[in-house]
């Protein structure tokens, strides 16, 4: 693979992963706020579950950055 194509592939991997993670995080957070608005007494449980979900979603772009670096340097 030529250098230009490697750069493009790495940029696409990182960019699409960041885009997908941001959309996923937005959906998780908006649904959590909606749930808290409907049942304020369960706010603590919903918030804790939201943080776990957001953390798992954020693992995807971190792995994508690792893959992008592998594409660039191997």
ROTOR-734979 format. One record per residue: residue number from 1; residue in one letter; x, y, z of N, C-alpha, C in turn. Coordinates in pm, 1 decimal, always signed. Example, Ala and Ser with C-alpha at 12.3 -4.5 7.8 and 13.67 -1.06 7.14 Angstrom:
% residues 2
     n   res        nxx        nyy        nzz       caxx       cayy       cazz        cxx        cyy        czz
     1     A    +1319.0     -569.0     +780.0    +1230.0     -450.0     +780.0    +1320.0     -330.0     +780.0
     2     S    +1285.0     -225.0     +708.0    +1367.0     -106.0     +714.0    +1290.0       +3.0     +787.0
END
This chain:
% residues 74
     n   res        nxx        nyy        nzz       caxx       cayy       cazz        cxx        cyy        czz
     1     X      +85.1     -117.2       +0.0       +0.0       +0.0       +0.0      +89.6     +123.5       +0.0
     2     X      +54.8     +221.0      -79.6     +137.4     +341.3      -85.5     +112.7     +428.3      +36.7
     3     X     +201.4     +524.0      +56.1     +193.1     +609.3     +175.3      +64.1     +691.1     +177.2
     4     X      +23.3     +742.3      +63.7      -99.1     +822.1      +57.7     -222.9     +743.1      +95.4
     5     X     -228.2     +619.5      +46.2     -343.4     +534.9      +78.7     -343.1     +493.8     +225.0
     6     X     -224.5     +472.0     +280.6     -216.4     +438.8     +423.2     -266.9     +554.6     +507.4
     7     X     -225.6     +675.8     +470.3     -271.4     +794.2     +543.7     -423.0     +808.9     +535.2
     8     X     -477.3     +788.8     +416.7     -622.0     +798.7     +398.3     -696.0     +691.0     +477.6
     9     X     -644.3     +568.5     +476.2     -708.0     +459.7     +550.2     -706.1     +487.1     +700.0
    10     X     -592.4     +534.6     +750.5     -583.1     +565.0     +893.6     -678.1     +677.7     +931.1
    11     X     -686.5     +779.9     +847.5     -777.1     +891.9     +875.9     -922.7     +846.9     +874.2
    12     X     -957.9     +761.9     +779.5    -1095.6     +711.9     +774.1    -1130.0     +626.4     +895.0
    13     X    -1038.1     +540.2     +935.4    -1062.4     +455.3    +1053.0    -1086.2     +542.0    +1176.3
    14     X     -996.6     +637.6    +1199.3    -1008.4     +721.7    +1318.6    -1131.8     +811.9    +1310.4
    15     X    -1156.0     +870.1    +1195.2    -1269.1     +962.1    +1180.6    -1404.1     +894.7    +1194.2
    16     X    -1419.9     +781.0    +1129.0    -1548.1     +710.8    +1137.5    -1573.3     +656.0    +1277.5
    17     X    -1468.1     +611.5    +1343.8    -1485.5     +564.1    +1481.3    -1525.3     +678.3    +1573.8
    18     X    -1463.2     +794.1    +1554.9    -1499.1     +909.7    +1637.7    -1642.0     +953.4    +1610.9
    19     X    -1682.3     +952.6    +1484.4    -1819.3     +991.0    +1449.2    -1920.2     +893.7    +1509.6
    20     X    -1894.8     +764.7    +1496.4    -1986.4     +664.4    +1550.1    -1995.3     +673.6    +1702.6
    21     X    -1881.4     +695.6    +1767.8    -1882.0     +706.1    +1914.0    -1957.4     +829.8    +1959.6
    22     X    -1941.1     +940.0    +1888.0    -2012.1    +1061.9    +1928.9    -2162.8    +1046.6    +1911.6
    23     X    -2203.8     +980.9    +1804.5    -2347.8     +956.5    +1786.7    -2401.1     +861.9    +1894.0
    24     X    -2325.6     +758.4    +1925.3    -2366.9     +664.6    +2029.5    -2374.5     +730.1    +2165.5
    25     X    -2274.3     +811.9    +2198.4    -2275.1     +881.5    +2326.8    -2393.8     +977.2    +2335.7
    26     X    -2421.8    +1046.9    +2228.5    -2536.3    +1137.9    +2227.7    -2667.2    +1066.1    +2251.9
    27     X    -2682.1     +950.0    +2190.2    -2805.3     +872.6    +2208.8    -2817.2     +820.9    +2352.2
    28     X    -2706.5     +768.0    +2406.7    -2708.7     +716.5    +2544.4    -2741.5     +827.5    +2643.2
    29     X    -2676.3     +940.6    +2628.1    -2697.5    +1051.1    +2722.0    -2838.5    +1106.9    +2709.9
    30     X    -2888.5    +1121.6    +2586.6    -3023.4    +1176.0    +2571.5    -3128.6    +1081.5    +2629.8
    31     X    -3111.1     +951.7    +2612.3    -3207.0     +856.3    +2668.9    -3197.4     +852.2    +2821.7
    32     X    -3077.4     +872.1    +2875.1    -3063.6     +876.8    +3020.6    -3134.6     +998.9    +3076.9
    33     X    -3117.5    +1113.0    +3012.9    -3186.1    +1234.1    +3059.1    -3337.2    +1217.1    +3048.5
    34     X    -3381.2    +1153.3    +2941.2    -3524.1    +1127.1    +2924.8    -3576.2    +1036.3    +3036.6
    35     X    -3499.4     +933.4    +3070.9    -3539.1     +842.8    +3178.7    -3540.9     +911.7    +3313.7
    36     X    -3443.6     +999.5    +3338.4    -3441.2    +1073.6    +3464.6    -3559.5    +1168.6    +3473.0
    37     X    -3596.5    +1227.7    +3359.5    -3712.1    +1317.4    +3359.5    -3841.2    +1242.2    +3389.3
    38     X    -3850.1    +1117.4    +3345.1    -3971.3    +1038.6    +3368.5    -3976.4     +981.5    +3509.7
    39     X    -3860.1     +938.8    +3561.9    -3855.5     +881.1    +3695.9    -3735.7     +937.8    +3771.5
    40     X    -3753.8    +1053.3    +3832.4    -3641.2    +1118.9    +3901.5    -3584.4    +1036.4    +4016.8
    41     X    -3663.3     +948.4    +4073.9    -3614.1     +870.0    +4187.9    -3509.6     +766.2    +4146.8
    42     X    -3503.7     +732.8    +4019.0    -3404.2     +635.7    +3972.5    -3284.3     +703.2    +3906.9
    43     X    -3262.6     +830.1    +3935.2    -3155.2     +905.9    +3870.7    -3018.0     +846.7    +3900.4
    44     X    -2994.5     +803.0    +4022.6    -2863.9     +747.9    +4058.9    -2830.1     +622.6    +3980.1
    45     X    -2925.7     +531.2    +3970.8    -2903.4     +407.5    +3895.5    -2884.1     +435.0    +3746.8
    46     X    -2965.8     +525.2    +3692.8    -2953.7     +558.3    +3551.0    -2819.8     +624.8    +3521.0
    47     X    -2777.8     +714.0    +3609.8    -2650.8     +784.0    +3588.2    -2533.4     +686.6    +3592.2
    48     X    -2535.3     +594.5    +3686.7    -2427.2     +496.6    +3695.9    -2423.3     +408.0    +3571.6
    49     X    -2537.9     +364.3    +3525.9    -2544.1     +282.4    +3405.2    -2498.9     +361.2    +3283.5
    50     X    -2534.1     +490.2    +3278.7    -2492.4     +573.9    +3167.4    -2340.2     +584.8    +3161.4
    51     X    -2275.9     +604.7    +3276.3    -2130.4     +618.2    +3277.2    -2062.5     +489.7    +3231.7
    52     X    -2116.6     +375.9    +3269.8    -2060.7     +248.7    +3223.5    -2076.9     +236.1    +3072.4
    53     X    -2194.1     +271.0    +3023.0    -2219.0     +264.5    +2878.1    -2131.2     +358.6    +2799.7
    54     X    -2115.1     +480.5    +2847.8    -2030.5     +578.2    +2778.9    -1885.4     +530.9    +2779.7
    55     X    -1841.8     +473.3    +2889.1    -1705.9     +421.0    +2894.6    -1682.6     +309.8    +2794.8
    56     X    -1780.4     +221.4    +2780.8    -1767.7     +112.9    +2683.2    -1770.7     +166.0    +2540.4
    57     X    -1853.2     +267.0    +2516.4    -1858.5     +326.7    +2383.1    -1726.5     +394.6    +2349.4
    58     X    -1664.8     +459.2    +2447.4    -1538.8     +529.0    +2422.6    -1423.0     +433.6    +2398.7
    59     X    -1437.9     +307.0    +2433.1    -1331.9     +210.5    +2406.1    -1316.1     +186.3    +2256.1
    60     X    -1423.0     +201.4    +2180.6    -1417.8     +175.5    +2036.7    -1324.6     +272.6    +1963.7
    61     X    -1336.5     +405.0    +1982.4    -1242.8     +492.4    +1911.3    -1098.5     +477.6    +1959.1
    62     X    -1078.7     +439.8    +2083.8     -941.9     +416.8    +2130.8     -881.1     +298.3    +2055.7
    63     X     -957.9     +191.5    +2040.7     -909.9      +77.3    +1962.2     -890.5     +115.0    +1815.6
    64     X     -976.6     +202.4    +1763.4     -962.4     +246.1    +1624.5     -834.9     +327.3    +1605.2
    65     X     -797.6     +406.9    +1703.7     -672.3     +482.1    +1694.6     -554.7     +386.3    +1693.6
    66     X     -560.4     +282.0    +1774.3     -453.6     +181.0    +1773.5     -444.3     +115.2    +1635.1
    67     X     -558.4      +82.4    +1577.6     -559.5      +22.1    +1444.2     -505.4     +121.1    +1341.3
    68     X     -541.8     +248.7    +1353.8     -490.9     +350.5    +1261.7     -339.6     +360.8    +1271.0
    69     X     -284.5     +357.2    +1392.1     -139.9     +361.9    +1407.3      -74.3     +236.9    +1347.4
    70     X     -139.1     +121.4    +1362.9      -86.2       +0.1    +1302.1      -84.7      +10.4    +1150.0
    71     X     -190.9      +69.2    +1093.3     -194.9      +89.3     +949.1      -82.3     +181.4     +904.2
    72     X      -59.6     +286.5     +979.6      +42.2     +384.8     +941.0     +183.3     +330.6     +951.6
    73     X     +212.5     +258.5    +1058.4     +351.5     +226.8    +1087.2     +391.8      +83.1    +1057.6
    74     X     +301.3       -0.7    +1015.2     +338.4     -138.2     +979.2     +319.4     -163.3     +832.4
END
